[in-house]
Amino acid sequence: MSISLSEERRDQLLLALEGFYLEEFDEELSRFRAELIVDFLLGALGPPIYNQAVQDARIFMQRKLEELDGEVYAPEI
């Protein structure tokens, strides 16, 4: 699975990474290196984070459906 970003989101991420690098290490990070880091992180962290988010959403929805069963259940007389 590959995670893709819109150009706008990718540019925002690259700018944030460049700013972080400058603030934390007091060095400028070239756009080329920033792109390499972003590509690496998307490949390494993107799929596991996406999968965890899907799992969390599934659990959330299951709980909501279980709550719904309790709210609409009417005992048979």
Backbone torsions as a table, in degrees:
resi	resn	phi	psi	omega
1	MET	NA	135.4	178.2
2	SER	-117.6	137.9	179.7
3	ILE	-97.7	126.8	178.5
4	SER	-118.8	148.2	-179.6
5	LEU	-118.7	151.5	172.8
6	SER	-67.0	159.2	179.8
7	GLU	-59.1	-41.0	-179.7
8	GLU	-62.8	-47.1	-179.8
9	ARG	-65.2	-40.1	179.3
10	ARG	-63.1	-44.1	178.8
11	ASP	-62.2	-41.2	177.9
12	GLN	-61.8	-42.3	179.4
13	LEU	-65.3	-42.3	178.4
14	LEU	-63.1	-42.5	178.0
15	LEU	-63.6	-41.3	178.7
16	ALA	-63.9	-41.9	178.7
17	LEU	-64.9	-43.3	178.1
18	GLU	-62.3	-41.6	178.1
19	GLY	-65.9	-41.5	177.6
20	PHE	-60.5	-46.1	-178.0
21	TYR	-62.7	-41.3	179.4
22	LEU	-66.2	-42.9	-178.7
23	GLU	-69.2	-44.2	-174.9
24	GLU	-80.4	-35.8	-174.0
25	PHE	-114.9	-2.3	179.6
26	ASP	54.9	37.6	177.1
27	GLU	-138.4	148.1	175.8
28	GLU	-80.9	139.8	176.8
29	LEU	-104.8	123.2	-179.3
30	SER	-66.5	155.5	178.7
31	ARG	-59.4	-39.9	-180.0
32	PHE	-59.7	-48.1	-179.8
33	ARG	-67.6	-38.2	177.6
34	ALA	-61.1	-42.2	178.4
35	GLU	-63.8	-39.6	177.6
36	LEU	-62.3	-43.0	-179.9
37	ILE	-65.6	-45.5	179.2
38	VAL	-61.1	-45.0	178.9
39	ASP	-61.2	-41.5	178.5
40	PHE	-63.2	-48.6	-177.9
41	LEU	-64.2	-39.7	177.2
42	LEU	-62.2	-41.5	179.8
43	GLY	-69.9	-39.4	-175.6
44	ALA	-84.1	-39.4	-174.3
45	LEU	-105.4	-24.1	-176.1
46	GLY	-56.6	-56.5	-177.9
47	PRO	-60.6	-45.7	179.1
48	PRO	-64.0	-37.8	178.9
49	ILE	-67.2	-42.8	178.2
50	TYR	-60.7	-47.4	-179.3
51	ASN	-61.7	-39.9	178.2
52	GLN	-65.5	-40.4	178.6
53	ALA	-62.8	-41.6	177.6
54	VAL	-63.6	-42.8	178.6
55	GLN	-62.6	-44.0	178.9
56	ASP	-62.5	-41.8	179.0
57	ALA	-65.2	-39.3	178.7
58	ARG	-62.6	-45.9	179.3
59	ILE	-63.1	-43.6	178.0
60	PHE	-58.4	-47.6	-178.6
61	MET	-65.7	-38.2	177.7
62	GLN	-60.6	-44.1	179.6
63	ARG	-63.5	-41.6	178.9
64	LYS	-64.2	-39.7	178.5
65	LEU	-66.2	-37.2	177.4
66	GLU	-65.9	-38.9	176.5
67	GLU	-64.0	-39.2	-179.8
68	LEU	-63.2	-40.1	177.5
69	ASP	-57.0	-41.8	-179.5
70	GLY	-69.4	-31.3	-177.1
71	GLU	-79.6	-31.4	-175.9
72	VAL	-103.6	-3.5	-178.8
73	TYR	-73.5	127.8	175.8
74	ALA	-120.7	124.5	-178.8
75	PRO	-64.1	144.5	178.1
76	GLU	-77.2	140.3	180.0
77	ILE	-103.9	NA	NA
